[in-house]
Amino acid sequence: MSGMDQIKELRERIDDIDRRLVETFKERMDVSFRIAKVKVNDNMPLEDARREKIIVDKAVSQAGDELRSETSLLMRSILAISKEYQRGRTLSAPQPLLPPARERKRENVTCAFQGVPGAWSEQALIKLFPGASRRAVEFFEDVFTAVKEKKADYGLVPIENSYTGAIGETYDLLRKYGCFIVGRTWIDIRQCLLAAAGTSLSDIREVLSHPEGFKQCRRFLHDRSWDLTACRNTAVAAERAAKASGGRIAAIGSRRAAELNGLEVIAPDIMDSAGNRTSFVVIASEPEYDGNSGLISLTFSTAHRAGALCETLMPFMAQGVNLMRLESRPASAPDKYRFFAEVSGSVTNKDVVLALRQAAATCEYFEVIGCYSNT
C-alpha cells in the first residue's frame, strides 16, 4: 500500500472518530443543559469549581501521562463552552457587551490632551480632530476627568509606543474612570534635540524630556555627561528649555515644539528606532461603534490558577477571532492581575460576540471598553 493510500485510510478513520466525537459532544451538552435547568429551578449556582476539578482530574487519569496536558486542556475547554451554553439557554437575555452607541460629534467639538501646544498628543488631536477646540491639561488623569465631567467631548491619550511598549498609566486610568475607547491612530515620533539658537552639543549640561523620550533615545544619550530631568511632557520640556538662560539646557521633543518655543533643532531624529511610533486612543464618556468598527478593547481578570488565562483565550481561537495584543497590569489584591486585550472585529458581528461571551464565561471579571476604528 502506498503512502497516500495509507493516509487516505487513516483520514477515513479520523472522519469517523470526529463524527462520533460530535455526537458525543451534542449528547453531553444536552445533559449539561438539563442539569442547568434543575439548578436554576432550585436557585443553585451554575458554577461548581469542585465538580469541575473532579471532571478534569478523572479525565486526565484515564488518558494517562502521555496525553495529560492535552486532556486537561480539552476538558477545561469543554467546561468553558458548557458554562456559556448553560447561561445562554437558562438565564435571561445577557447584558449587552457595550451600551448603545452614540453618534460621533462633528460640530463644536472640544478635545482634551495632556501637555502644552507642541505635545505629541496635540499632534494626534490635530490629525483626528483638525477643527476642534483644544483643551490642554496637566496630567493624563486630567484628560479622563475632563471627559467624565463633560468639560471635553473627547480626550487623546497615548497607549503604546512601537519601541518602548505599552503605557501602563493609560490602561489603569481607562479602568478607573470607566471611559470608552472610540478611536485610535498612530503618530510617527521624530524626537529631536532642541535648544536655544547658537547652542552646540558641548554647551549642554542638562536635557529635559518626558521619561518616554529618554527611553526612545537611549543610544544618543549614552556616554554623554548630561543631567536628565524628567518633565510631564516633551512639549513642557521644550517650553522650559526656551525659558532657561545660558544655553546649557536642551530638550528632547518635536520640531513643532521647537517652532512654537523659538528653539532650534540641533540634533534631528535622535530616536533609537527609525520606525518609532506612538499609538493614541480617543476616549469618550459613551461608546461609538458600528459595523465598520474593526477593533475591540476589553479588560478582564481570571481565577488565580493554572490554565485560567488559556481558557479565556481559547474561544477567540475557536471562533477565528484574531487577538491583536494582550497586556497585564497589577490589581489591588496581591498576586492578582488585570488583563487588557485588543481583538480584531466588531461587537455587531455574531461570531465575535459569541467569542467574547464564551471568554467572559471563564472570567471573574470581564468588560468591553471600546469598539472603534484605527485611523
C-alpha positions in Angstrom: 0.0 0.0 0.0 1.4 3.4 -1.0 1.9 6.2 1.5 -1.1 8.2 0.0 -3.3 5.1 0.3 -2.3 4.8 3.9 -3.1 8.4 4.6 -6.4 8.1 2.9 -7.4 5.1 5.0 -6.3 6.9 8.2 -8.2 10.0 7.3 -11.3 8.0 6.8 -10.8 6.7 10.4 -10.3 10.3 11.6 -13.6 11.3 9.9 -15.4 8.5 11.6 -13.9 9.4 15.0 -14.8 13.1 14.5 -18.4 12.1 13.7 -18.7 10.1 16.9 -17.0 13.0 18.9 -19.6 15.4 17.6 -22.5 13.1 18.5 -21.0 12.6 22.0 -20.4 16.3 22.4 -24.1 17.0 21.4 -25.2 14.5 24.0 -23.0 16.0 26.7 -24.3 19.5 26.0 -27.9 18.3 26.2 -27.3 16.7 29.6 -25.4 19.8 30.7 -28.4 21.9 29.8 -30.8 19.7 31.7 -28.5 20.0 34.8 -28.6 23.8 34.4 -32.4 23.8 34.3 -32.5 21.9 37.6 -30.0 24.3 39.2 -32.0 27.4 38.0 -35.3 25.9 39.3 -33.7 25.2 42.7 -31.8 28.6 42.8 -28.4 26.9 42.8 -25.3 28.4 41.3 -24.4 27.2 37.8 -20.7 27.0 38.5 -19.2 24.3 40.7 -15.4 24.6 40.9 -15.1 21.4 43.0 -17.1 19.4 40.4 -15.1 20.8 37.5 -11.8 19.8 39.2 -13.2 16.2 39.7 -14.1 16.0 36.0 -10.7 17.2 34.8 -8.8 15.0 37.2 -10.8 12.0 36.2 -10.3 12.5 32.5 -6.6 13.1 33.0 -6.2 9.9 34.9 -8.0 8.0 32.2 -5.8 9.5 29.5 -2.5 8.6 31.1 0.8 10.5 31.3 1.3 10.8 27.6 -1.8 13.0 27.0 -2.1 14.5 30.4 -1.8 18.2 29.5 -3.8 17.8 26.3 -6.6 16.1 28.1 -6.7 18.8 30.7 -6.9 21.5 28.0 -9.6 19.6 26.2 -11.8 19.1 29.3 -11.3 22.7 30.5 -12.3 24.0 27.1 -15.4 21.8 27.1 -16.4 23.0 30.6 -15.9 26.6 29.5 -18.1 26.1 26.4 -20.7 24.2 28.6 -21.0 27.1 31.1 -21.6 29.6 28.4 -24.2 27.3 26.8 -25.9 26.9 30.1 -26.1 30.6 30.7 -27.4 31.3 27.3 -30.1 28.7 27.4 -31.3 29.1 31.0 -30.8 32.6 32.1 -32.5 35.8 31.0 -31.2 37.7 28.0 -27.5 38.5 28.5 -26.4 42.1 29.2 -25.1 43.9 26.1 -21.4 43.9 25.7 -21.5 47.7 25.3 -24.1 50.4 25.9 -25.9 51.6 22.8 -23.6 53.6 20.5 -23.9 57.4 20.2 -23.3 59.4 17.1 -19.8 60.9 16.6 -19.9 64.6 17.4 -18.9 66.6 14.3 -19.5 70.3 15.3 -18.3 72.4 18.2 -16.1 69.6 19.4 -13.8 70.1 22.4 -10.9 67.7 22.8 -8.6 67.4 25.8 -4.9 66.4 25.7 -2.1 66.3 28.2 0.7 68.9 28.0 1.0 72.1 26.1 0.9 73.1 22.4 3.6 71.1 20.6 3.0 67.9 22.5 2.7 64.6 20.6 -0.8 64.2 22.0 -1.7 67.6 20.4 -0.4 66.4 17.0 -2.6 63.3 17.3 -5.5 65.6 18.1 -4.9 67.7 15.1 -4.8 64.7 12.9 -8.1 63.3 14.1 -10.0 66.5 15.1 -8.4 69.3 13.0 -11.2 71.8 13.6 -11.8 71.0 17.3 -11.2 73.3 20.3 -8.2 72.1 22.2 -8.1 71.8 25.9 -4.6 71.4 27.3 -4.4 69.8 30.8 -1.5 69.0 33.1 -1.8 65.2 33.7 -3.1 62.2 31.8 -5.7 61.8 34.6 -6.9 65.3 33.9 -7.8 64.2 30.4 -10.1 61.5 31.8 -11.7 63.8 34.3 -12.4 66.4 31.6 -14.2 63.8 29.6 -16.2 62.3 32.5 -17.2 65.8 33.7 -18.3 66.8 30.2 -15.7 69.5 30.0 -14.5 67.9 26.8 -16.2 65.8 24.3 -13.2 63.6 23.6 -9.7 63.1 25.0 -6.4 62.0 23.4 -4.0 59.8 25.4 -1.0 57.7 24.3 -1.4 53.9 24.9 1.5 52.2 23.2 4.9 53.0 21.7 6.4 50.8 19.0 9.8 50.8 20.7 9.1 51.0 24.5 5.8 49.2 24.6 2.5 49.8 26.5 1.9 52.9 28.5 0.6 51.4 31.7 -0.9 54.5 33.2 -3.4 54.8 30.4 -4.6 51.3 30.9 -5.1 51.9 34.7 -7.0 55.2 34.0 -9.3 53.5 31.5 -10.4 51.1 34.2 -10.5 53.7 36.9 -12.7 56.2 35.1 -14.9 53.9 33.0 -14.2 55.8 29.8 -14.7 54.1 26.4 -12.2 54.0 23.6 -13.9 55.3 20.4 -10.9 55.8 18.1 -7.2 55.1 17.6 -4.3 56.4 15.5 -0.6 56.2 15.1 1.8 59.2 15.1 5.4 59.0 13.8 7.6 60.2 16.7 10.6 62.1 15.4 12.4 63.0 18.5 14.9 65.9 18.2 17.3 67.6 20.5 16.1 71.2 20.9 18.0 74.2 22.3 18.3 78.0 22.0 19.8 79.3 18.8 23.6 79.0 18.7 23.8 76.2 21.2 26.3 73.5 20.5 26.4 69.9 21.9 29.4 70.8 24.0 27.5 73.7 25.7 24.7 71.4 27.0 24.7 70.3 30.7 21.1 69.3 31.2 18.4 67.7 29.0 14.7 67.8 29.7 12.1 65.4 28.4 9.3 63.0 29.3 10.7 59.7 30.6 9.4 58.0 27.4 11.5 60.4 25.4 14.7 59.4 27.3 13.8 55.7 26.7 13.3 56.3 23.0 16.7 58.0 22.7 19.0 55.8 24.8 21.7 55.4 22.2 22.0 59.1 21.6 22.2 59.9 25.3 24.6 57.1 26.1 28.0 58.2 27.4 27.0 61.9 27.4 27.6 63.5 30.7 24.3 65.3 30.8 21.8 65.5 33.6 18.5 64.1 32.5 15.5 65.8 34.1 12.0 64.3 33.6 9.1 66.5 32.7 5.4 65.8 32.3 5.5 66.1 28.6 8.1 66.7 25.8 6.4 70.0 24.9 6.6 71.1 28.5 10.3 70.3 28.3 10.7 72.5 25.3 8.8 75.3 27.0 11.1 75.1 30.0 14.3 74.9 27.8 13.1 78.1 26.0 12.8 80.0 29.3 16.2 78.9 30.6 19.2 81.2 30.2 22.8 80.5 29.5 22.3 78.0 26.6 23.1 75.0 28.9 19.7 73.4 28.9 18.2 71.4 26.0 15.0 69.4 25.5 14.0 66.3 23.6 10.8 66.9 21.6 9.2 67.6 18.3 10.0 70.1 15.5 6.6 71.6 16.2 7.6 72.2 19.9 10.8 73.8 18.7 8.9 76.2 16.3 6.3 77.1 19.0 9.0 77.9 21.6 11.6 79.6 19.4 14.2 76.8 19.7 16.5 75.3 17.1 16.8 71.6 16.2 20.5 71.0 17.0 20.3 67.1 16.5 17.4 65.8 14.4 15.9 62.3 14.6 17.8 61.0 17.6 15.5 58.1 18.3 17.0 54.6 18.7 14.4 53.3 16.2 13.7 54.9 12.8 10.2 53.4 12.9 9.4 55.0 16.3 5.6 55.5 16.5 3.2 56.1 19.3 -0.5 54.9 19.3 -3.0 57.3 20.7 -6.6 56.4 21.7 -9.6 58.7 21.7 -11.7 58.4 24.8 -15.3 59.4 25.4 -17.9 59.1 28.1 -20.1 56.9 25.8 -19.2 54.3 23.2 -19.3 55.0 19.4 -19.3 52.0 17.1 -20.9 50.5 14.0 -20.4 47.6 11.6 -17.3 49.2 10.2 -15.5 49.4 13.6 -12.7 46.8 13.3 -11.1 46.8 16.8 -12.3 45.9 20.2 -10.6 46.6 23.5 -11.5 44.7 26.7 -10.3 44.2 30.2 -10.8 41.1 32.4 -9.4 39.1 35.3 -9.3 35.4 35.8 -9.1 33.0 38.7 -5.6 32.6 40.2 -5.0 29.0 39.0 -3.1 27.2 36.3 -4.7 27.4 32.9 -7.2 30.1 33.7 -5.8 32.6 31.1 -5.6 29.9 28.5 -9.3 29.1 29.0 -10.2 32.7 28.4 -8.2 32.9 25.2 -9.4 29.6 23.7 -12.8 31.0 22.4 -11.1 33.5 20.2 -9.2 30.7 18.5 -12.3 28.6 18.2 -14.3 31.4 16.5 -11.4 32.5 14.3 -11.1 35.9 16.1 -7.6 37.4 15.9 -6.1 38.5 19.3 -4.0 41.6 18.4 -2.4 42.3 21.8 -2.5 41.3 25.5 -1.2 43.4 28.4 -1.3 42.7 32.2 -1.5 45.2 35.0 -1.3 44.5 38.8 -4.6 44.6 40.5 -5.3 45.8 44.0 -5.1 42.3 45.6 -1.7 40.6 46.0 -0.8 38.1 43.2 -3.8 39.3 41.1 -3.6 40.8 37.7 -6.0 42.6 35.3 -5.6 41.9 31.6 -6.2 44.3 28.7 -6.7 42.8 25.3 -7.3 44.0 21.8 -9.1 41.8 19.3 -10.0 42.2 15.6 -13.7 42.6 14.9 -16.9 44.4 15.8 -19.5 43.9 18.5 -22.0 43.8 15.7 -20.6 40.6 14.4 -22.3 37.4 15.8 -19.1 35.3 15.7 -17.1 37.9 17.5 -19.9 38.4 20.1 -20.0 34.6 20.7 -16.2 34.5 21.3 -16.5 37.4 23.7 -19.3 35.8 25.7 -17.6 32.5 25.8 -14.4 34.2 27.1 -16.4 36.1 29.6 -17.9 32.9 31.0 -14.4 31.9 32.1 -13.6 35.1 33.9 -14.1 36.6 37.3 -14.5 40.0 35.7 -15.0 40.9 32.1 -15.7 44.3 30.4 -15.6 45.6 26.8 -14.2 49.1 26.9 -14.5 50.0 23.3 -15.2 49.1 19.7 -13.7 51.5 17.2 -11.7 52.1 14.1 -7.9 52.6 13.6 -7.3 55.7 11.6 
